[in-house]
Amino acid sequence: MQKMVVTQRACPARRVPSGEPVSIPEGQFITINQSLGGNYTVTWQGNMLRIDGTDAEAIGQQPEILEFADLGSSDINEEQVWQAIDTVFDPEIPISLVSLGLVYKVELDQDAKTVLIDMTLTAPGCGMGPVLVGDVKYRVAKVPNVKDVKVELVFDPPWSREMMSEEAQLEAGLFF
């Protein structure tokens, strides 16, 4: 599906596989290599980058809209945090991290306006780990009243397909 496009505005991105944030300036030629799970993997100046789907209009694509109801509170709403995480998909298969069972814990520090997340990967050596952590931080930071997001990669207990929702198992062809 490779497609060359020009950035319409400065566009935040994360380097693959390190997850390091970069900004692609307006008017730059980039190549879209794939769009999977609402995000875009692109090449710019020889670097592979990931652009969040909520920034897709910066590359002339249809943006993913992430909206949260105004609950009239200054507190972080845990349901909205889970809603945001559920919009992050595994880069190789279009199944959300929540449905895959990769998110183990979400804690809210209302005083510091911080969300603490423990998550894992389908395999400990997965090279996309830093990118997925960046995806989770980026999306959860869009939740009202969130000032900081801290994501810890943990591998105990190790992930197994039994942690997936039945829907995810069906979608991945693993349900018998």
Phi, psi and omega in degrees: 000010185312135183212130178269134179222169177244135179294134182272341178202171173302138187231121175290144179210170176232135180291138177259129005261003188287335183081003181297129180291139174221163176237125176269122182293160175300146175082014181265140173280127175229158176249123174278118180271322178198154171231114184219133178065027176086358178244167183237132171260122185231164172241131177218125180050041177079001180254138173272128184229159176243128177249130180292141180300337178287347177253014187299331181296338178293340178244021175074021180248168180286119182286151171277129182264125179244104184242144178232139178293143175281111183267002177067027182230154175268001179275155172283135179262120184298323179299322178291327176296313178297322178300317180294315180297325182292351177266002178262126185247149172303135184290343182260332178228135185282065177232136184294154179298326179294313180295329178286347181079024183274347181260115184269325186205142172232124176238143178247130171253095185296326181294316181270356182056043184241142174250129178248125185233131169255126178218167179231185178237161179294334176217135183303329182270010183302120182290345181271004181310307180298327179290316178297319176301316178297320177300314181297313180300316183298314182288316182294329178295344178276351178290136180306139175075002178276125178257332183211147178230127178240124181243127178250125173277124180235152182233017176229115003284153177294145179292145172217160185296342177293344179280348180286150173293159178300322179298317180294320178296319177297314182297324180275355180076026183254000185263125182247000000 
